[in-house]
């Protein structure tokens, strides 16, 4: 694999892990969410698209897109996961 590909692959994997942990946290607190504003885990389907907002450095909020690959029930005991890319 060329060196440039390896440099870019690691940040993408890190983003995916960060989003997965974020989604796990959201799923745990899903009962407290306003169902008129947020969709439930049972409504999430592969190929849905969305976006996340994050801060990489400083205080500038940056937006990046994502696509749902899969919903994994019981990723950990009592926790589901949404895999995105």
N, CA and C of each residue as an Amber inpcrd file, in Angstrom:
protein
   255
   0.8420000  -1.1800000   0.0000000   0.0000000   0.0000000   0.0000000
   0.8880000   1.2450000   0.0000000   0.6360000   2.2050000  -0.8500000
   1.4490000   3.4250000  -0.8560000   1.3390000   4.1720000   0.4640000
   2.4040000   4.8660000   0.7970000   2.4510000   5.5870000   2.0720000
   1.3200000   6.6020000   2.2140000   0.9580000   7.2900000   1.1300000
  -0.0980000   8.3060000   1.2150000  -1.4400000   7.6870000   1.5570000
  -1.7010000   6.4750000   1.0500000  -2.9630000   5.7980000   1.3620000
  -3.0230000   5.4470000   2.8440000  -1.9130000   4.9810000   3.3980000
  -1.8920000   4.6170000   4.8110000  -2.1360000   5.8320000   5.7000000
  -1.5630000   6.9660000   5.3410000  -1.7740000   8.1690000   6.1470000
  -3.2360000   8.5740000   6.1780000  -3.9310000   8.4150000   5.0710000
  -5.3300000   8.8230000   5.0090000  -6.2650000   7.7630000   5.5820000
  -5.8640000   6.5120000   5.5840000  -6.7260000   5.4370000   6.0840000
  -6.8920000   5.5240000   7.5950000  -5.8560000   5.8780000   8.3090000
  -5.9360000   5.9260000   9.7680000  -6.9180000   6.9670000  10.2840000
  -6.8880000   8.2150000   9.7880000  -7.8770000   9.1850000  10.2790000
  -9.3100000   8.7450000   9.9910000  -9.5500000   8.1390000   8.8260000
 -10.9060000   7.6890000   8.5000000 -11.3580000   6.6180000   9.4790000
 -10.4690000   5.6900000   9.8110000 -10.8110000   4.6450000  10.7760000
 -11.0810000   5.2610000  12.1440000 -10.2930000   6.2620000  12.5100000
 -10.5100000   6.9400000  13.7880000 -11.8470000   7.6390000  13.8430000
 -12.2440000   8.2610000  12.7360000 -13.5500000   8.9180000  12.6820000
 -14.6610000   7.8910000  12.8430000 -14.5090000   6.7300000  12.1850000
 -15.5450000   5.7090000  12.2620000 -15.6890000   5.2070000  13.7000000
 -14.5780000   4.9920000  14.3710000 -14.6260000   4.5470000  15.7650000
 -15.2660000   5.6170000  16.6420000 -14.8950000   6.8750000  16.4280000
 -15.4690000   7.9660000  17.2200000 -16.9720000   8.0530000  17.0220000
 -17.4090000   7.9300000  15.7870000 -18.8430000   7.9870000  15.5030000
 -19.5480000   6.7840000  16.1160000 -18.9250000   5.6120000  16.0490000
 -19.5370000   4.4140000  16.6400000 -19.7420000   4.6000000  18.1390000
 -18.7360000   5.1470000  18.8400000 -18.8860000   5.3820000  20.2750000
 -19.9540000   6.4300000  20.5570000 -20.0080000   7.4500000  19.7160000
 -21.0390000   8.4750000  19.8590000 -22.4190000   7.8510000  19.7080000
 -22.5730000   7.0120000  18.7030000 -23.8590000   6.3640000  18.4540000
 -24.2150000   5.4470000  19.6140000 -23.2390000   4.7290000  20.1500000
 -23.5090000   3.8760000  21.3050000 -24.0410000   4.7030000  22.4720000
 -23.4390000   5.8440000  22.7110000 -23.9050000   6.7220000  23.7870000
 -25.3090000   7.2240000  23.5470000 -25.6140000   7.5580000  22.3110000
 -26.9560000   8.0320000  21.9640000 -27.9620000   6.9120000  22.1510000
 -27.5980000   5.6960000  21.7570000 -28.5230000   4.5680000  21.8830000
 -28.8370000   4.2670000  23.3420000 -27.8480000   4.4120000  24.2030000
 -28.0630000   4.1540000  25.6230000 -29.0590000   5.1460000  26.2000000
 -28.9620000   6.4030000  25.8020000 -29.8430000   7.4300000  26.3520000
 -31.0680000   7.6760000  25.4720000 -31.3620000   6.7530000  24.5760000
 -32.4480000   6.9270000  23.6150000 -33.8050000   7.1340000  24.2910000
 -34.0170000   6.5210000  25.4300000 -35.3080000   6.6450000  26.1060000
 -35.6050000   8.0880000  26.4930000 -34.5900000   8.8820000  26.7480000
 -34.7770000  10.2650000  27.1690000 -34.9420000  11.2280000  25.9930000
 -34.8040000  10.7440000  24.7610000 -34.8810000  11.6180000  23.5910000
 -36.3190000  11.9560000  23.2200000 -36.4900000  13.1150000  22.6360000
 -37.7810000  13.5570000  22.1190000 -38.0510000  12.8180000  20.8110000
 -38.9900000  11.8650000  20.8110000 -39.2660000  11.0260000  19.6390000
 -39.8360000  11.8180000  18.4650000 -40.3050000  13.0320000  18.6910000
 -40.7920000  13.8400000  17.5680000 -39.6340000  14.5210000  16.8380000
 -38.4710000  14.5990000  17.4850000 -37.3150000  15.2680000  16.8770000
 -36.2500000  14.2860000  16.3840000 -36.1480000  13.1240000  16.9960000
 -35.1220000  12.1390000  16.6660000 -35.7750000  10.8180000  16.2800000
 -35.1370000  10.1050000  15.3380000 -35.6720000   8.7930000  14.9680000
 -35.1180000   7.7420000  15.9200000 -35.8450000   6.6630000  16.0620000
 -35.4150000   5.5710000  16.9170000 -34.4800000   4.6280000  16.1830000
 -33.7710000   3.8120000  16.9150000 -32.8450000   2.8540000  16.3270000
 -33.5620000   1.9060000  15.3740000 -34.7990000   1.5720000  15.6830000
 -35.5730000   0.6760000  14.8200000 -35.8910000   1.2980000  13.4590000
 -35.7010000   2.5970000  13.3120000 -35.9570000   3.2820000  12.0430000
 -34.6940000   3.4720000  11.2010000 -33.5280000   3.1800000  11.7600000
 -32.2620000   3.3550000  11.0420000 -32.0520000   2.1680000  10.1130000
 -31.7430000   2.4560000   8.8460000 -31.5790000   1.4270000   7.8160000
 -30.2560000   1.6230000   7.0750000 -29.6720000   0.5230000   6.5550000
 -28.4750000   0.6480000   5.7200000 -28.7260000   1.5950000   4.5460000
 -27.6880000   2.3030000   4.1500000 -27.6780000   3.2740000   3.0470000
 -28.3370000   4.6060000   3.3880000 -28.8350000   4.7880000   4.6110000
 -29.3000000   6.1190000   5.0080000 -28.0760000   7.0270000   5.0740000
 -28.2720000   8.3020000   4.7820000 -27.1610000   9.2540000   4.8470000
 -27.4600000  10.3120000   5.9000000 -26.4100000  10.8480000   6.4570000
 -26.5560000  11.8870000   7.4650000 -25.2540000  12.6450000   7.5900000
 -25.1200000  13.3780000   8.6750000 -23.8770000  14.1130000   8.9060000
 -23.6310000  14.2400000  10.4000000 -22.3910000  14.5050000  10.7310000
 -21.9860000  14.7570000  12.1090000 -21.2960000  16.1000000  12.1710000
 -21.3670000  16.7110000  13.3100000 -20.6520000  17.9580000  13.5720000
 -19.6060000  17.6550000  14.6340000 -18.3920000  18.1340000  14.4250000
 -17.3140000  17.8790000  15.3700000 -16.3340000  19.0410000  15.3720000
 -15.4510000  19.0350000  16.3420000 -14.3640000  20.0140000  16.4060000
 -13.0590000  19.2270000  16.3900000 -12.2740000  19.4030000  15.3270000
 -10.9820000  18.7290000  15.2150000  -9.8980000  19.4920000  15.9560000
  -9.9510000  20.8150000  15.8720000  -8.9160000  21.6540000  16.4680000
  -9.5210000  23.0150000  16.7800000  -9.1600000  23.5680000  17.9160000
  -9.6500000  24.8980000  18.2680000 -11.1310000  24.8910000  18.5980000
 -11.8760000  25.8510000  18.0230000 -13.3030000  25.9610000  18.3050000
 -14.1470000  25.9610000  17.0410000 -13.5410000  25.6250000  15.9100000
 -14.2600000  25.6290000  14.6430000 -15.0330000  24.3240000  14.4690000
 -16.3380000  24.4190000  14.3290000 -17.1810000  23.2440000  14.1160000
 -17.1110000  22.8650000  12.6420000 -16.8270000  21.5790000  12.3910000
 -16.7520000  21.0790000  11.0240000 -17.7930000  19.9870000  10.8360000
 -18.3140000  19.9100000   9.6330000 -19.3610000  18.9530000   9.2870000
 -18.7650000  17.8920000   8.3590000 -19.0990000  16.6190000   8.6080000
 -18.6980000  15.5710000   7.6760000 -19.8560000  14.6070000   7.4760000
 -19.9680000  14.1220000   6.2610000 -21.0610000  13.2290000   5.9040000
 -20.7820000  11.7950000   6.3060000 -21.8460000  11.0140000   6.3920000
 -21.7220000   9.5900000   6.6870000 -22.8520000   8.8250000   6.0190000
 -22.6230000   7.5220000   5.8680000 -23.6280000   6.6170000   5.3100000
 -23.7040000   5.4080000   6.2340000 -24.9100000   4.9570000   6.5490000
 -25.1030000   3.8140000   7.4390000 -24.7610000   2.5330000   6.6840000
 -23.8620000   1.7370000   7.2660000 -23.5270000   0.4290000   6.7040000
 -24.4330000  -0.6510000   7.2710000 -24.6380000  -0.5970000   8.5910000
 -25.3990000  -1.6540000   9.2420000 -25.8020000  -1.2260000  10.6490000
 -26.8410000  -1.8450000  11.1440000 -27.2390000  -1.7060000  12.5440000
 -26.9340000  -3.0500000  13.1940000 -26.1770000  -3.0260000  14.2870000
 -25.7570000  -4.2630000  14.9470000 -26.4110000  -4.3410000  16.3210000
 -27.4680000  -5.1650000  16.4480000 -28.0910000  -5.3190000  17.7640000
 -27.1410000  -6.0530000  18.7160000 -27.1720000  -5.6790000  19.9720000
 -26.3510000  -6.3170000  21.0150000 -24.8660000  -6.3190000  20.6830000
 -24.3650000  -5.1870000  20.1940000 -22.9280000  -5.0190000  19.9200000
 -22.1440000  -5.3670000  21.1930000 -22.6280000  -4.8610000  22.2860000
 -22.1620000  -5.2140000  23.6250000 -23.4260000  -5.5490000  24.4050000
 -23.3220000  -6.2820000  25.4910000 -24.5260000  -6.6120000  26.2440000
 -25.3480000  -5.3640000  26.5800000 -26.5760000  -5.3410000  26.1070000
 -27.4750000  -4.2270000  26.3740000 -27.2420000  -2.9970000  25.5160000
 -26.3280000  -3.0830000  24.5350000 -26.0190000  -1.9290000  23.6770000
 -26.0330000  -2.3370000  22.2130000 -26.6330000  -1.5040000  21.4080000
 -26.6430000  -1.6940000  19.9640000 -25.6440000  -0.7190000  19.3480000
 -25.2940000  -0.9440000  18.0770000 -24.3660000  -0.0390000  17.3910000
 -24.8580000   0.2300000  15.9820000 -24.5130000   1.3860000  15.4820000
 -24.7760000   1.7430000  14.0940000 -23.4110000   1.9270000  13.4470000
 -23.0970000   1.1050000  12.4480000 -21.8170000   1.2040000  11.7550000
 -21.9730000   2.1450000  10.5780000 -21.1020000   3.1310000  10.4990000
 -21.1840000   4.1440000   9.4450000 -19.8330000   4.3090000   8.7700000
 -19.8690000   4.8670000   7.5800000 -18.6460000   5.2040000   6.8550000
 -18.8160000   6.5820000   6.2720000
